[in-house]
Amino acid sequence: MSKFSEIINQDQPVLVDFFADWCGPCKMLSPILKQVKDTLGEDVTIIKIDVDKNQALASKYQVRGVPTMLLFKNGKQVWRQSGVLKKEEIINVITKA
């Protein structure tokens, strides 16, 4: 848990993807997030959290459905969205942060 706090307490935006292996939409989101990372490079950190293996973390952020993405900046949650979004939509949110 403390490692997670370290990761989200960065100056640059940190996108957290709460996912599950059994989730179809999560599998669709994965290549989209890779494209986002390829586009933004060092301007964003993207981490994936498996809700089945990290139930305490999922519960702390009240993640009830997957995929759910949370965007953090300096440790504060600045955006949250459930479901699959287009690459452009995700990039817009990150660049605004």
N, C-alpha and C positions, 0 to 999 in steps of 0.2 A: 504493500500500500504506500509506503513512504517513497519508493522508487517512482510510483505513479505521480505523487505530489511533486517530486523533483522534475519530472518530464513536463508536467503542465505549467510549471512556474518559469517558463521561458519568455523572453521578450517577443520572440516570433510566435505566430499562431501555431497551436497544436490541435490537429484534428483527430479525435478519438472515434474509432469505428467499433461500436459494440455489435458483435456478430455471433452466429452459431453455425457449426458445421452442417447442421441439418436444414438450414434456412436457404431456400432457393433465391430470394431476392438478394441475400448477402453475397451469394456467388456472383450475381450480376453486378453488384457494386464493386467487387474487388478489382476488376480490370479498369473500371472508371477511376477509382482512387489511384491506381498506378499511373494513369494518364495525367491526373491532377498533379501528382508528385513529379512526373517527367516535365510538366509544363512549368511548375513553380520552383522546382529544385530546392535550394537551401532556404527559400522563403517560408517553408512550412515543414512541420514534422507531422507525420501521419503514423498513428499507432493503432493496432487492432487488438481488441479485448474480447476474448471468448467468454460469453456470459455463463456458459456451463462450468467453466473452470474458475471464473472470478465472480461468483455470485454476490459476495459482499460488496464489491465495487459497483456491480450492476444495480444492486439494491440501494446503495448510497446515492446514486444519481437517478434513481427511480426509472430505470430502463425496464419497461414492461414488454416492449416489442422489439424485434430485430429485423432489419438493421436500424440502429439509432446512432446518429452522428452527433457528437458534441464538439464545439470549438472553444478552446481555452486560449486566453491571452493573459500572461502574467498571473496565472493561477485562477483567473476568474472565467466562469462560463459566459461566453458572449453570444452563443447561438446553439440551437438544438433543432434537430429534424429527424423524424422517423421516415423510413422508406428510402427508395432509390431515387437519386436526383441525377440530372445530366451533369456532365463534366463542367460545362460553362457555368451552371448555377452554383456548383460547389466552389469553383475558382472565384466567382464574384463575391461570395460570402467571405472567403478567406482574404481576398485583397482588400475588402472594406474594413476588416478587422485590423 
